[in-house]
Amino acid sequence: MTLGCLPCDLASTTRCTVGHALACLLGLGLMGCRIPNHSPPLPEPVLHETAPASPVPPAKQPSEVHSLPKVNSPYNAVIVDELPTPAEAPGSTISLAEAIRETLEADPRIRAGSETIKQAEAELWTASLLPNPELLTDISYLPLTRPFTIEKPGGPPELDIYLFFPIDWLVFGKRSAHVQSARAGVDVATAEYADLIRQRVAGTVTAYYDLAEALAKLALAREELESLKRLQAITRERVQAGRAEATEGDRIRSAVAEGQRDVRHREAAVVTERAALRAPLGRKDCDPEPNVEVAREVHDPVPPPPVEEVWQLADQHRPDILALRLRIAKAEADLRYEHKKGYPELKPRVIFIRQFQEKVEGVPDASSYALGTEVGLPIFDRNQGNVSKAESVLTQSIFTREAQLAHFRANIEEVVADYRVAYADVLANTLEEVQADRAERDKAEAAYRAGKKPLAEVLEAQHTYRDSAKRAVTEQASYWKALHRLNAAVGKPVFQ
């Protein structure tokens, strides 16, 4: 059974009671102090929802801090609808919500980052423990050259048992300052872990859309290659029938070779993007390759918000901005602790004395006790160096926050500018244009088969459709990535 002591979080020694000190001594005698109750809320992962979401899980309790956060929130992938369906790829097809959930559960970097909170909690536990008592025993006045007797007395031999217990942690508030510093460290670690989740989730979203875009473009390249091969077969028949020049066969052969080269490049891009998505999912080489869902079209894009609005939201919700403020609070707590460490050590002692005098002096042996105190004299070392260092760290934290805020502001301006461009692009290009270009391509191919159009016009229609379809894929994928980056920059899914 472990009995912990009451957490000594008192600002001054006048609020400490004798009962409190006795409780601390009892707790120390059994197993020491338990960790103070401190459970900073874990910020939610930054998710953008394109469908009604289920409730977000509550903040983790102290017993759950060591486990990774779970996410049960729709996180739908949307890029382009009614474009060629990507060819089947190895591995299971996962939705964006599943990719996010898998990242939170299996990403090695997130799992490594969660250990930082455990380490900070361990430091808090260490700071909350009471110092150990000290025990010293000695026996003195022992005979050296002859035994002590009544005729020839000496000594008498004496057994001394010293029990020391430092109380400067209580009198000068050293332990309280140490606990406050360690608690601030837990707060910093929690905020930085939440920011790690924000960044890793944003990276997974980007990798997901990059893979979906690469698969869509691979499907377009394969569709174009099949169309070119059909044109090649038609051209071969026309040349053999004498209804076309031999140069048309050479031209279509060159176009087919270019189409094959494009397919190879697109296949390599899919392999690259799939590997980029596999990393945050924590999948190993022996695990199935991830494959993404067929994308959907953008509907009702969100107008670009003002930069100042985004900045104000980010200042409220971004965990890295919160971490900067908490680091200053941690530096202030560290400075207070270093000042406290400059106070002297204070060790009261109780001494048990047993004098063995019956054989030496003819009187009964006697037991007695003594009380005393050891006090350090901070004449030279008053922890001046560590205090100066803590002051420098505090100043450094303030300047670092100013520099980081300027960098964050520039990043938000960049993100808003990118979103503004993506928003304008997705409005300017619609799927109706892609469908019209596809219809023109099919008409041109049918007219060429009937001998009513030259090959050059057919290839031109083919290229027009290919370019418009690829542009639609790129621009709509860019829109969704820009929207998610905007929410990640804010630190909360406010733009949907």
C-alpha positions as CSV (number, residue, x, y, z in Angstrom):
1,M,0.0,0.0,0.0
2,T,1.3,3.4,-1.0
3,L,0.4,6.5,0.9
4,G,1.3,9.7,-0.9
5,C,1.7,13.0,0.7
6,L,-0.3,16.1,0.1
7,P,1.1,18.2,-2.8
8,C,3.0,21.1,-1.3
9,D,2.1,23.8,-3.8
10,L,2.1,26.6,-1.3
11,A,3.2,30.1,-2.4
12,S,4.7,30.9,1.0
13,T,5.8,29.0,4.1
14,T,3.2,30.6,6.3
15,R,0.5,28.5,4.7
16,C,2.3,25.2,5.5
17,T,1.0,23.5,8.6
18,V,2.5,21.0,11.0
19,G,-0.1,18.5,10.0
20,H,0.9,18.9,6.5
21,A,4.5,18.3,7.3
22,L,3.6,15.2,9.4
23,A,1.6,13.9,6.5
24,C,4.6,14.4,4.2
25,L,6.8,12.5,6.6
26,L,4.4,9.6,6.8
27,G,4.1,9.5,3.0
28,L,7.9,9.6,2.7
29,G,8.2,6.8,5.2
30,L,6.0,4.5,3.1
31,M,6.7,5.2,-0.6
32,G,7.1,9.0,-1.0
33,C,4.8,11.5,-2.7
34,R,2.5,10.8,-5.5
35,I,2.5,12.9,-8.6
36,P,0.4,16.1,-8.3
37,N,-2.9,16.1,-10.1
38,H,-2.2,18.1,-13.2
39,S,-4.0,17.3,-16.5
40,P,-3.7,20.0,-19.1
41,P,-6.3,19.6,-21.9
42,L,-4.9,18.0,-25.1
43,P,-5.9,20.2,-28.0
44,E,-7.9,18.5,-30.7
45,P,-6.3,17.4,-34.0
46,V,-6.9,19.8,-36.8
47,L,-9.4,18.2,-39.2
48,H,-11.4,19.7,-42.0
49,E,-14.8,18.1,-42.3
50,T,-16.8,18.1,-45.5
51,A,-19.7,16.1,-44.0
52,P,-21.5,16.2,-40.6
53,A,-19.0,15.1,-38.0
54,S,-19.5,12.9,-35.0
55,P,-18.7,14.4,-31.6
56,V,-15.1,15.1,-31.0
57,P,-13.6,13.0,-28.2
58,P,-13.2,14.8,-24.9
59,A,-9.8,15.9,-23.6
60,K,-7.6,13.1,-22.2
61,Q,-7.6,12.5,-18.5
62,P,-4.3,12.0,-16.6
63,S,-4.6,8.2,-16.8
64,E,-5.1,8.5,-20.6
65,V,-2.3,10.9,-21.4
66,H,0.0,8.1,-22.3
67,S,-2.3,6.7,-25.0
68,L,-2.5,8.3,-28.4
69,P,-5.6,10.3,-29.3
70,K,-8.3,8.6,-31.3
71,V,-10.2,10.3,-34.1
72,N,-13.7,9.3,-35.2
73,S,-14.6,12.1,-37.5
74,P,-15.6,12.1,-41.2
75,Y,-12.7,13.4,-43.3
76,N,-13.8,12.9,-46.9
77,A,-11.5,13.1,-49.9
78,V,-12.8,15.3,-52.7
79,I,-11.0,16.3,-55.9
80,V,-12.7,15.8,-59.2
81,D,-15.8,13.9,-60.3
82,E,-16.7,12.3,-63.6
83,L,-13.0,12.1,-64.7
84,P,-11.5,8.7,-65.6
85,T,-11.5,6.4,-62.7
86,P,-7.9,5.6,-61.6
87,A,-6.7,2.1,-62.4
88,E,-6.9,-0.5,-59.7
89,A,-3.8,-0.3,-57.5
90,P,-2.4,-2.8,-55.0
91,G,-3.6,-2.6,-51.5
92,S,-6.8,-1.6,-49.8
93,T,-8.7,1.6,-50.6
94,I,-8.9,4.0,-47.7
95,S,-10.9,7.1,-47.2
96,L,-9.3,10.3,-45.9
97,A,-10.9,9.8,-42.5
98,E,-9.3,6.4,-42.3
99,A,-5.9,7.7,-43.4
100,I,-6.1,10.4,-40.7
101,R,-7.1,7.8,-38.1
102,E,-4.4,5.5,-39.2
103,T,-1.9,8.3,-39.0
104,L,-2.9,9.2,-35.4
105,E,-2.7,5.5,-34.4
106,A,0.4,4.3,-36.2
107,D,2.6,7.3,-37.3
108,P,6.0,6.7,-35.7
109,R,6.7,10.4,-35.3
110,I,3.4,10.9,-33.4
111,R,4.1,7.9,-31.2
112,A,7.6,9.2,-30.5
113,G,6.2,12.7,-29.8
114,S,3.8,11.3,-27.2
115,E,6.8,10.1,-25.2
116,T,7.7,13.7,-24.6
117,I,4.5,14.2,-22.5
118,K,5.5,11.0,-20.5
119,Q,8.9,12.5,-19.9
120,A,7.5,15.8,-18.7
121,E,5.1,14.0,-16.4
122,A,8.0,12.0,-15.0
123,E,9.9,15.2,-14.3
124,L,6.8,16.5,-12.5
125,W,6.7,13.4,-10.5
126,T,10.3,13.8,-9.6
127,A,9.8,17.4,-8.6
128,S,6.9,16.4,-6.3
129,L,8.9,13.8,-4.3
130,L,10.1,14.7,-0.9
131,P,13.9,14.5,-0.2
132,N,15.1,11.4,1.5
133,P,16.0,11.4,5.2
134,E,19.6,10.7,6.1
135,L,20.8,8.2,8.8
136,L,24.3,8.3,10.4
137,T,25.5,6.0,13.1
138,D,28.8,6.0,14.9
139,I,30.3,4.6,18.1
140,S,33.0,6.5,19.9
141,Y,35.3,6.4,22.9
142,L,36.3,2.8,22.3
143,P,39.5,1.6,24.2
144,L,42.6,1.6,22.0
145,T,45.6,0.4,24.1
146,R,43.8,-1.0,27.2
147,P,40.3,-1.8,28.4
148,F,38.5,0.8,30.4
149,T,37.8,-0.2,34.1
150,I,36.6,1.5,37.3
151,E,40.2,1.7,38.4
152,K,41.4,3.0,35.1
153,P,38.4,4.7,33.6
154,G,38.1,6.1,30.2
155,G,35.4,6.9,27.7
156,P,32.9,5.6,28.3
157,P,32.0,4.1,24.9
158,E,29.1,5.8,23.2
159,L,26.8,4.9,20.4
160,D,25.3,7.9,18.4
161,I,22.5,7.5,15.9
162,Y,21.8,10.7,13.8
163,L,18.6,11.2,11.8
164,F,18.6,14.2,9.4
165,F,15.7,15.4,7.4
166,P,16.0,18.6,5.2
167,I,13.2,21.1,5.4
168,D,14.5,23.9,3.3
169,W,12.2,22.6,0.5
170,L,9.3,23.5,2.8
171,V,10.6,26.5,4.6
172,F,11.9,28.3,1.5
173,G,9.3,26.9,-1.0
174,K,11.9,25.1,-3.1
175,R,9.7,22.1,-3.8
176,S,6.7,24.3,-4.6
177,A,8.8,26.3,-7.2
178,H,10.1,23.0,-8.6
179,V,6.6,21.6,-9.0
180,Q,5.4,24.8,-10.7
181,S,8.3,24.6,-13.1
182,A,7.6,20.9,-13.9
183,R,3.9,21.6,-14.4
184,A,4.8,24.3,-16.9
185,G,6.9,21.7,-18.6
186,V,4.0,19.4,-18.9
187,D,1.9,22.2,-20.4
188,V,4.6,23.0,-23.0
189,A,5.0,19.3,-23.9
190,T,1.3,18.9,-24.4
191,A,1.0,21.9,-26.6
192,E,4.0,20.9,-28.7
193,Y,2.6,17.4,-29.0
194,A,-0.7,18.8,-30.2
195,D,1.2,20.9,-32.8
196,L,3.0,17.7,-33.9
197,I,-0.4,16.1,-34.5
198,R,-1.5,19.2,-36.4
199,Q,1.5,19.1,-38.7
200,R,1.4,15.3,-39.2
201,V,-2.3,15.4,-40.0
202,A,-1.7,18.2,-42.5
203,G,1.1,16.2,-44.1
204,T,-1.2,13.1,-44.4
205,V,-3.9,15.2,-46.1
206,T,-1.5,16.6,-48.6
207,A,0.0,13.2,-49.3
208,Y,-3.5,11.8,-49.7
209,Y,-4.5,14.4,-52.3
210,D,-1.2,14.2,-54.0
211,L,-1.7,10.4,-54.5
212,A,-5.3,10.9,-55.6
213,E,-4.1,13.6,-58.1
214,A,-1.4,11.3,-59.4
215,L,-3.8,8.4,-59.9
216,A,-6.3,10.6,-61.7
217,K,-3.5,11.9,-64.0
218,L,-2.3,8.3,-64.6
219,A,-5.8,7.3,-65.6
220,L,-5.9,10.3,-68.0
221,A,-2.6,9.3,-69.5
222,R,-3.8,5.8,-70.0
223,E,-7.0,6.9,-71.6
224,E,-5.1,9.2,-73.9
225,L,-2.8,6.4,-74.9
226,E,-5.7,4.1,-75.7
227,S,-7.2,6.9,-77.8
228,L,-3.9,7.3,-79.6
229,K,-3.7,3.6,-80.3
230,R,-7.2,3.7,-81.8
231,L,-6.1,6.5,-84.0
232,Q,-3.0,4.6,-85.0
233,A,-5.1,1.6,-86.1
234,I,-7.4,3.9,-88.1
235,T,-4.4,5.6,-89.7
236,R,-2.9,2.3,-90.6
237,E,-6.1,1.2,-92.4
238,R,-6.3,4.6,-94.2
239,V,-2.7,4.4,-95.3
240,Q,-3.1,0.8,-96.6
241,A,-6.2,1.9,-98.4
242,G,-4.4,4.8,-100.0
243,R,-6.7,7.4,-98.4
244,A,-3.9,8.9,-96.2
245,E,-0.2,9.8,-96.7
246,A,2.5,7.7,-95.1
247,T,3.6,10.7,-93.1
248,E,0.4,10.5,-91.0
249,G,1.5,7.0,-89.9
250,D,4.8,8.4,-88.8
251,R,3.1,11.3,-86.9
252,I,0.7,9.1,-85.1
253,R,3.5,6.6,-84.2
254,S,5.4,9.5,-82.6
255,A,2.3,10.6,-80.7
256,V,1.8,7.0,-79.4
257,A,5.5,6.9,-78.2
258,E,5.0,10.2,-76.4
259,G,1.8,8.8,-74.8
260,Q,3.7,5.7,-73.6
261,R,6.4,7.9,-72.1
262,D,3.8,10.0,-70.3
263,V,2.2,6.8,-68.8
264,R,5.6,5.6,-67.6
265,H,6.2,9.0,-65.9
266,R,2.7,9.0,-64.3
267,E,3.2,5.4,-63.0
268,A,6.5,6.5,-61.4
269,A,4.8,9.5,-59.9
270,V,2.1,7.2,-58.4
271,V,4.8,5.0,-56.8
272,T,6.4,8.1,-55.3
273,E,3.2,9.6,-53.9
274,R,2.1,6.2,-52.5
275,A,5.4,5.9,-50.7
276,A,4.9,9.5,-49.3
277,L,1.5,8.5,-48.0
278,R,2.7,5.2,-46.6
279,A,5.2,6.9,-44.3
280,P,2.8,8.8,-42.0
281,L,0.5,5.8,-42.0
282,G,3.3,3.9,-40.3
283,R,3.1,1.1,-42.9
284,K,6.1,-1.1,-43.4
285,D,7.3,-2.8,-46.6
286,C,5.4,-5.9,-45.9
287,D,2.1,-4.1,-45.3
288,P,-0.4,-3.4,-48.1
289,E,0.2,-0.4,-50.3
290,P,-2.4,2.4,-49.6
291,N,-4.8,3.3,-52.3
292,V,-7.2,6.3,-52.1
293,E,-10.9,6.7,-52.9
294,V,-12.2,8.0,-56.2
295,A,-12.4,11.8,-55.8
296,R,-15.5,14.0,-55.9
297,E,-16.0,17.4,-57.4
298,V,-15.8,20.7,-55.4
299,H,-19.2,22.2,-54.6
300,D,-19.7,25.7,-53.2
301,P,-16.1,26.7,-52.6
302,V,-15.5,28.8,-49.5
303,P,-14.6,32.5,-50.3
304,P,-11.1,33.5,-49.2
305,P,-11.2,35.0,-45.7
306,P,-9.3,38.2,-44.8
307,V,-5.8,37.7,-43.5
308,E,-6.5,39.5,-40.2
309,E,-9.4,37.2,-39.5
310,V,-7.3,34.1,-40.1
311,W,-4.5,35.5,-37.9
312,Q,-6.9,36.2,-35.0
313,L,-8.3,32.7,-35.2
314,A,-4.7,31.2,-35.4
315,D,-3.7,33.2,-32.3
316,Q,-6.6,31.6,-30.4
317,H,-6.4,28.0,-31.6
318,R,-2.9,27.1,-32.9
319,P,-1.1,24.9,-30.4
320,D,2.4,26.1,-31.5
321,I,1.4,29.7,-30.7
322,L,0.1,28.5,-27.4
323,A,3.4,26.6,-26.9
324,L,5.3,29.9,-27.3
325,R,3.3,31.5,-24.5
326,L,3.7,28.5,-22.3
327,R,7.5,28.4,-22.9
328,I,7.7,32.0,-21.5
329,A,5.6,30.8,-18.5
330,K,8.0,27.9,-18.1
331,A,11.0,30.2,-18.3
332,E,9.5,32.4,-15.6
333,A,8.8,29.4,-13.4
334,D,12.4,28.2,-13.9
335,L,13.7,31.6,-12.9
336,R,11.7,31.5,-9.7
337,Y,13.0,28.0,-9.0
338,E,16.6,29.0,-9.5
339,H,16.2,31.9,-7.1
340,K,14.7,29.5,-4.5
341,K,17.7,27.1,-5.0
342,G,20.0,30.0,-3.8
343,Y,18.5,29.7,-0.3
344,P,20.5,27.7,2.2
345,E,20.1,24.1,3.0
346,L,18.3,23.5,6.3
347,K,18.6,20.0,8.0
348,P,17.2,19.5,11.5
349,R,18.6,16.4,13.2
350,V,17.6,14.2,16.1
351,I,20.4,12.3,17.8
352,F,20.0,9.2,20.0
353,I,22.9,8.6,22.4
354,R,23.7,5.4,24.3
355,Q,26.5,5.5,26.9
356,F,28.0,2.2,28.0
357,Q,29.3,3.3,31.4
358,E,28.5,0.5,33.8
359,K,31.7,-1.4,33.4
360,V,33.8,1.8,33.1
361,E,32.3,4.0,35.9
362,G,30.2,1.7,37.9
363,V,27.0,3.5,37.0
364,P,24.1,2.2,34.9
365,D,24.2,2.6,31.1
366,A,22.3,5.7,30.0
367,S,20.3,6.7,27.0
368,S,19.8,10.3,26.0
369,Y,19.0,12.4,22.9
370,A,20.0,15.7,21.4
371,L,18.5,18.1,18.9
372,G,20.3,20.2,16.3
373,T,20.2,21.8,12.9
374,E,22.6,22.1,10.1
375,V,22.3,25.3,8.1
376,G,24.3,26.1,4.9
377,L,25.8,29.6,4.7
378,P,25.2,30.9,1.2
379,I,28.1,33.4,1.3
380,F,29.8,32.6,-2.0
381,D,27.5,30.3,-3.9
382,R,24.0,31.7,-4.1
383,N,23.2,30.0,-7.4
384,Q,24.1,33.2,-9.2
385,G,25.2,31.5,-12.4
386,N,22.0,29.4,-12.9
387,V,19.9,32.5,-12.0
388,S,21.7,34.5,-14.7
389,K,21.2,31.6,-17.1
390,A,17.5,31.4,-16.3
391,E,17.1,35.1,-16.9
392,S,18.8,34.7,-20.3
393,V,16.5,31.8,-21.2
394,L,13.5,33.9,-20.3
395,T,14.7,36.8,-22.5
396,Q,15.5,34.3,-25.2
397,S,12.0,32.9,-25.0
398,I,10.4,36.3,-25.3
399,F,12.5,37.2,-28.4
400,T,11.9,33.7,-29.9
401,R,8.1,34.2,-29.5
402,E,8.3,37.6,-31.3
403,A,10.4,36.0,-34.2
404,Q,8.1,33.0,-34.5
405,L,5.0,35.1,-34.5
406,A,6.4,37.2,-37.3
407,H,7.2,33.9,-39.2
408,F,3.7,32.5,-38.5
409,R,2.1,35.7,-39.7
410,A,4.1,35.5,-43.0
411,N,3.1,31.9,-43.3
412,I,-0.6,32.7,-42.9
413,E,-0.4,35.5,-45.5
414,E,1.2,32.9,-47.9
415,V,-1.5,30.3,-47.1
416,V,-4.3,32.8,-47.6
417,A,-2.7,34.0,-50.9
418,D,-2.4,30.4,-52.2
419,Y,-6.0,29.7,-51.2
420,R,-7.2,32.8,-53.0
421,V,-5.5,31.6,-56.2
422,A,-6.9,28.1,-55.8
423,Y,-10.4,29.5,-55.2
424,A,-10.2,31.6,-58.3
425,D,-8.9,28.7,-60.4
426,V,-11.6,26.3,-59.3
427,L,-14.3,28.8,-60.1
428,A,-12.8,29.6,-63.5
429,N,-12.7,25.9,-64.7
430,T,-15.7,23.6,-64.5
431,L,-16.3,20.0,-65.4
432,E,-18.7,21.2,-68.1
433,E,-15.7,22.4,-70.0
434,V,-13.9,19.1,-69.6
435,Q,-17.0,17.2,-70.8
436,A,-17.3,19.5,-73.8
437,D,-13.7,19.0,-74.7
438,R,-14.2,15.2,-74.4
439,A,-17.2,15.3,-76.6
440,E,-15.2,17.3,-79.2
441,R,-12.4,14.8,-79.1
442,D,-14.9,11.9,-79.7
443,K,-16.5,13.8,-82.6
444,A,-13.1,14.5,-84.1
445,E,-12.1,10.9,-83.8
446,A,-15.4,9.7,-85.5
447,A,-15.0,12.3,-88.3
448,Y,-11.4,11.1,-88.9
449,R,-12.6,7.5,-89.1
450,A,-15.1,8.7,-91.7
451,G,-12.4,10.6,-93.6
452,K,-14.0,14.0,-92.9
453,K,-11.2,15.5,-90.8
454,P,-7.4,15.5,-91.0
455,L,-5.2,13.8,-88.3
456,A,-3.8,17.1,-87.1
457,E,-7.3,18.3,-86.0
458,V,-7.9,15.0,-84.2
459,L,-4.6,15.2,-82.4
460,E,-5.4,18.9,-81.5
461,A,-8.8,17.9,-80.0
462,Q,-7.1,15.1,-78.1
463,H,-4.5,17.5,-76.6
464,T,-7.1,20.0,-75.7
465,Y,-9.1,17.5,-73.8
466,R,-6.0,16.1,-72.1
467,D,-4.9,19.6,-71.0
468,S,-8.3,20.7,-69.7
469,A,-8.8,17.4,-67.8
470,K,-5.4,17.6,-66.2
471,R,-5.9,21.3,-65.4
472,A,-9.2,20.4,-63.7
473,V,-7.6,17.6,-61.7
474,T,-4.7,19.9,-60.6
475,E,-6.8,22.9,-59.8
476,Q,-9.4,21.1,-57.8
477,A,-6.8,19.1,-55.9
478,S,-5.0,22.4,-55.3
479,Y,-8.2,23.8,-53.9
480,W,-8.7,21.1,-51.4
481,K,-5.0,21.1,-50.3
482,A,-5.1,24.9,-50.0
483,L,-8.3,24.7,-47.9
484,H,-6.8,22.1,-45.6
485,R,-3.6,24.1,-45.3
486,L,-5.8,27.1,-44.4
487,N,-7.5,25.2,-41.6
488,A,-4.1,23.8,-40.4
489,A,-2.8,27.4,-40.3
490,V,-5.7,28.4,-38.2
491,G,-5.4,25.4,-35.9
492,K,-9.1,24.5,-36.1
493,P,-11.5,23.4,-38.9
494,V,-13.4,26.7,-39.3
495,F,-13.4,26.9,-43.1
496,Q,-15.4,24.1,-44.6
